[in-house]
Amino acid sequence: MQTYAGFWRRFVAFVIDNIILSIPTGVLGTVFMMVQMPQLMAAQTEEEIAALLPGLFLVSILSNILFFVLFILYTAFMESSSKQATLGKMAMSIKVVDINGQRLNFWHAAGRNLGKVVSYLIVYFGFLMAAFTRRRQALHDIMASTFVVNNSYQPGQPLPQETFRSGCLVGSLIVVMLPFISLFAAILIPFFVTQDTLQEDTDAPAEKRLLQAQMEAIAPMDIPEEKALDINGTTFYTQDGDVYALRPEPGSFTVRLPKGQKEICCVEDDGGFCQSNAIQKCM
């Protein structure tokens, strides 16, 4: 059995540890959100909502700081313990040793895990180095002169040089590309969805397109309900910046163009116009 822990065993251990650490930070973040939520729900205007955003942003920052502090304390304490491993590493039967194959002290373990910040900053590539370096060292292992080995390794045994395996390199390259693939997907999917929406609008019945154009033209006029404008049997007026169009007969309907939005929505109808023209109900 090889001395050094393989990349995928380290990866699974990493995932387990992050799940464990996300529990206390998630609970605390939920408590903070529960404190903020009543104020957010009570906010009536855009100004009131904007005033609450700094608090929500602060909660996010504090949650990340708490996660980082817990991460350093947890990993340093566990990897300097008699087990020489975090719970994730224990589950995968691997442990951390120094250059002499001995247990790390607390500060050595803390410095090793602080070095992971560099790997995060370079899009996880420092972690992926464990897949193709000869001694399966990630960047923070090289910085701290440490190794991750299988539990079968006994202190005092020599730490051998192992042969380079190209399969691990290929696997690591696939993993390192995943964030970029996700990024492109996040950019392109909304683009194609938007294109589909535009196509649907183009194909929409002429009645809906005409009504849309009329309501957009009327929006800047700020026509109050008591001075409603009648155009070919359809009544138009504005209220709180929203534009309403009402038609009693034939096929009665009431639709609304919300302030600052581009799509009209159905307020109420007799099952005719709104449904046939695929106008969504207002949420």
C-alpha positions as CSV (number, residue, x, y, z in Angstrom):
1,M,0.0,0.0,0.0
2,Q,1.4,3.4,-0.9
3,T,2.6,5.7,1.9
4,Y,1.0,9.0,0.8
5,A,-2.8,9.7,0.8
6,G,-4.3,9.9,-2.7
7,F,-5.9,13.0,-4.0
8,W,-9.5,11.8,-4.0
9,R,-9.2,10.5,-0.4
10,R,-8.0,14.0,0.6
11,F,-10.8,15.6,-1.4
12,V,-13.5,13.5,0.3
13,A,-12.0,14.4,3.7
14,F,-12.0,18.1,2.7
15,V,-15.7,17.9,1.9
16,I,-16.6,16.1,5.1
17,D,-14.7,18.7,7.2
18,N,-16.4,21.6,5.4
19,I,-19.8,20.0,6.0
20,I,-19.0,19.7,9.7
21,L,-17.8,23.3,10.0
22,S,-20.8,24.6,8.0
23,I,-23.2,23.4,10.7
24,P,-22.3,26.0,13.5
25,T,-21.8,28.8,11.1
26,G,-25.1,28.0,9.3
27,V,-26.9,27.9,12.7
28,L,-25.4,31.3,13.7
29,G,-26.2,32.8,10.3
30,T,-29.8,31.6,10.6
31,V,-30.1,33.3,14.0
32,F,-28.7,36.5,12.6
33,M,-31.2,36.3,9.6
34,M,-34.1,35.6,12.0
35,V,-33.2,38.8,13.9
36,Q,-33.1,40.8,10.6
37,M,-36.1,39.2,8.9
38,P,-38.9,40.9,10.8
39,Q,-37.4,44.3,9.9
40,L,-37.0,43.3,6.3
41,M,-40.6,42.1,6.1
42,A,-41.8,45.3,7.7
43,A,-39.9,47.5,5.2
44,Q,-42.4,49.2,2.8
45,T,-40.2,51.4,0.6
46,E,-37.0,50.9,-1.4
47,E,-35.3,53.3,1.0
48,E,-36.2,51.2,4.1
49,I,-35.0,48.0,2.4
50,A,-31.7,49.7,1.3
51,A,-31.1,50.8,4.9
52,L,-31.2,47.1,6.0
53,L,-28.8,45.9,3.4
54,P,-25.6,46.9,5.2
55,G,-26.8,44.8,8.2
56,L,-27.3,41.8,5.9
57,F,-24.0,42.3,4.3
58,L,-22.3,42.5,7.8
59,V,-24.0,39.2,8.7
60,S,-22.5,37.6,5.6
61,I,-19.0,38.9,6.4
62,L,-19.2,37.8,10.1
63,S,-20.3,34.3,9.0
64,N,-17.3,34.0,6.7
65,I,-14.9,35.3,9.4
66,L,-16.4,32.8,11.9
67,F,-16.1,30.0,9.5
68,F,-12.4,30.8,8.9
69,V,-11.6,31.1,12.6
70,L,-13.4,27.8,13.4
71,F,-11.6,26.2,10.4
72,I,-8.1,27.2,11.7
73,L,-8.8,26.2,15.3
74,Y,-10.5,22.9,14.3
75,T,-7.9,21.8,11.9
76,A,-4.9,22.9,14.0
77,F,-6.3,21.2,17.2
78,M,-7.2,18.0,15.4
79,E,-4.1,17.6,13.3
80,S,-1.9,18.2,16.3
81,S,-3.8,15.7,18.5
82,S,-2.8,12.1,18.9
83,K,-5.0,11.2,15.9
84,Q,-3.1,13.7,13.7
85,A,-6.2,14.1,11.6
86,T,-9.5,16.0,11.3
87,L,-12.7,14.1,11.5
88,G,-12.8,14.0,7.7
89,K,-9.3,12.6,7.5
90,M,-10.1,10.1,10.2
91,A,-13.0,8.9,8.2
92,M,-10.7,8.4,5.2
93,S,-7.9,6.8,7.3
94,I,-5.3,9.4,6.6
95,K,-3.2,11.7,8.8
96,V,-0.7,14.6,8.7
97,V,3.0,14.3,9.6
98,D,6.0,16.6,9.5
99,I,9.1,16.1,7.3
100,N,10.4,13.5,9.8
101,G,7.2,11.6,9.9
102,Q,6.3,12.9,13.3
103,R,3.2,14.6,14.8
104,L,2.8,18.3,14.2
105,N,2.5,20.7,17.2
106,F,-0.4,23.1,17.4
107,W,1.3,26.1,15.8
108,H,2.8,24.1,13.0
109,A,-0.6,22.7,12.2
110,A,-2.2,26.2,12.4
111,G,0.5,27.6,10.0
112,R,-0.1,24.7,7.6
113,N,-3.8,25.5,7.4
114,L,-3.3,29.2,7.2
115,G,-1.3,28.4,4.0
116,K,-4.5,27.2,2.4
117,V,-5.5,30.8,2.0
118,V,-3.0,31.0,-0.9
119,S,-4.7,28.0,-2.6
120,Y,-8.1,29.6,-2.3
121,L,-6.7,32.8,-3.9
122,I,-5.4,30.9,-6.9
123,V,-8.7,29.1,-7.6
124,Y,-8.0,26.0,-5.6
125,F,-4.9,25.1,-7.8
126,G,-2.8,24.7,-4.7
127,F,-5.1,21.9,-3.5
128,L,-4.9,20.2,-6.9
129,M,-1.1,20.0,-6.7
130,A,-1.7,17.0,-4.3
131,A,-2.8,15.0,-7.4
132,F,0.4,15.2,-9.3
133,T,3.4,16.1,-7.0
134,R,5.6,13.1,-6.2
135,R,4.8,13.0,-2.5
136,R,1.1,14.0,-3.0
137,Q,1.8,17.4,-1.4
138,A,-0.6,20.3,-1.8
139,L,0.8,23.8,-1.9
140,H,0.2,24.4,1.8
141,D,2.0,21.0,2.5
142,I,5.1,22.3,0.6
143,M,5.0,25.6,2.4
144,A,4.8,23.9,5.8
145,S,7.0,20.9,5.0
146,T,4.2,18.4,5.9
147,F,2.8,15.3,4.3
148,V,-0.6,13.6,4.4
149,V,-0.1,9.8,4.7
150,N,-2.2,6.7,5.1
151,N,-2.8,5.4,8.6
152,S,-0.6,2.4,7.8
153,Y,2.4,4.6,8.0
154,Q,4.4,4.3,11.2
155,P,6.6,7.1,12.6
156,G,10.3,6.4,12.0
157,Q,9.7,4.8,8.6
158,P,11.4,6.6,5.7
159,L,9.1,8.9,3.5
160,P,9.7,7.6,0.0
161,Q,9.7,9.5,-3.3
162,E,6.9,8.1,-5.4
163,T,6.5,7.9,-9.2
164,F,4.6,10.5,-11.0
165,R,1.2,9.4,-12.3
166,S,-0.3,11.1,-15.2
167,G,-3.8,9.9,-14.5
168,C,-4.0,12.0,-11.4
169,L,-2.9,15.0,-13.4
170,V,-5.7,14.5,-15.9
171,G,-8.2,14.1,-13.1
172,S,-7.0,17.3,-11.4
173,L,-7.2,19.3,-14.6
174,I,-10.8,18.2,-15.0
175,V,-11.5,19.3,-11.4
176,V,-9.8,22.7,-11.8
177,M,-11.8,23.4,-14.9
178,L,-15.2,22.8,-13.1
179,P,-15.3,26.3,-11.6
180,F,-14.7,27.9,-15.0
181,I,-17.3,25.7,-16.6
182,S,-19.8,26.7,-13.9
183,L,-18.9,30.4,-14.4
184,F,-19.5,30.2,-18.2
185,A,-22.7,28.3,-17.6
186,A,-23.9,31.0,-15.2
187,I,-23.2,33.6,-17.8
188,L,-24.5,31.8,-20.9
189,I,-27.7,30.1,-19.5
190,P,-29.4,33.5,-18.6
191,F,-28.4,34.7,-22.1
192,F,-30.1,31.8,-23.8
193,V,-33.1,32.1,-21.5
194,T,-33.4,35.8,-22.4
195,Q,-33.2,34.9,-26.1
196,D,-36.0,32.4,-25.6
197,T,-38.1,35.0,-23.8
198,L,-37.5,37.5,-26.6
199,Q,-38.6,34.9,-29.1
200,E,-41.7,34.2,-27.2
201,D,-42.5,38.0,-27.0
202,T,-42.0,38.2,-30.8
203,D,-44.4,35.3,-31.3
204,A,-46.9,36.7,-28.9
205,P,-50.4,37.5,-30.3
206,A,-50.7,41.0,-31.9
207,E,-53.2,42.0,-29.2
208,K,-50.7,41.6,-26.4
209,R,-47.9,43.3,-28.3
210,L,-50.2,46.3,-29.0
211,L,-51.3,46.5,-25.4
212,Q,-47.7,46.3,-24.2
213,A,-46.7,49.2,-26.5
214,Q,-49.7,51.3,-25.4
215,M,-49.0,50.8,-21.7
216,E,-45.3,51.6,-22.1
217,A,-46.2,54.8,-24.0
218,I,-48.7,55.8,-21.3
219,A,-46.4,55.1,-18.3
220,P,-44.6,58.4,-18.4
221,M,-47.9,60.4,-18.6
222,D,-48.9,59.5,-15.0
223,I,-52.6,59.4,-15.8
224,P,-54.6,59.1,-12.5
225,E,-57.6,56.8,-12.2
226,E,-60.1,59.6,-12.0
227,K,-58.9,60.9,-15.4
228,A,-58.5,57.5,-17.1
229,L,-57.8,57.5,-20.8
230,D,-60.0,55.5,-23.1
231,I,-58.5,54.0,-26.3
232,N,-60.7,51.8,-28.5
233,G,-62.7,50.5,-25.5
234,T,-59.7,49.9,-23.2
235,T,-59.3,52.2,-20.2
236,F,-55.7,53.2,-19.1
237,Y,-54.6,54.8,-15.9
238,T,-51.6,54.9,-13.6
239,Q,-51.4,54.2,-9.8
240,D,-48.3,54.4,-7.7
241,G,-46.2,54.3,-10.9
242,D,-47.9,51.1,-12.2
243,V,-50.0,51.2,-15.4
244,Y,-53.4,49.5,-15.6
245,A,-55.4,48.6,-18.6
246,L,-59.1,47.6,-18.2
247,R,-61.5,46.4,-20.9
248,P,-65.1,45.5,-19.9
249,E,-66.3,43.9,-23.1
250,P,-65.8,41.7,-25.1
251,G,-63.5,39.3,-23.1
252,S,-63.1,41.5,-20.0
253,F,-59.7,41.7,-18.4
254,T,-57.5,43.9,-16.1
255,V,-53.7,43.8,-16.7
256,R,-50.9,45.7,-15.0
257,L,-47.5,46.9,-16.1
258,P,-45.5,47.2,-12.9
259,K,-43.3,50.3,-12.4
260,G,-39.8,49.9,-13.9
261,Q,-40.7,46.5,-15.5
262,K,-41.0,45.4,-19.1
263,E,-43.8,42.7,-18.9
264,I,-47.5,43.2,-18.3
265,C,-49.2,40.8,-16.0
266,C,-52.8,39.7,-15.5
267,V,-54.6,41.0,-12.5
268,E,-58.0,39.5,-13.2
269,D,-59.9,38.2,-16.2
270,D,-62.8,36.1,-17.4
271,G,-60.6,33.4,-18.7
272,G,-60.2,34.9,-22.1
273,F,-57.6,37.6,-22.9
274,C,-55.1,36.9,-20.2
275,Q,-55.0,33.1,-20.8
276,S,-55.0,33.3,-24.5
277,N,-52.2,35.8,-24.6
278,A,-50.1,33.9,-22.0
279,I,-49.9,36.8,-19.6
280,Q,-48.8,35.6,-16.2
281,K,-50.8,36.4,-13.0
282,C,-49.2,39.1,-10.9
283,M,-47.3,37.7,-7.9
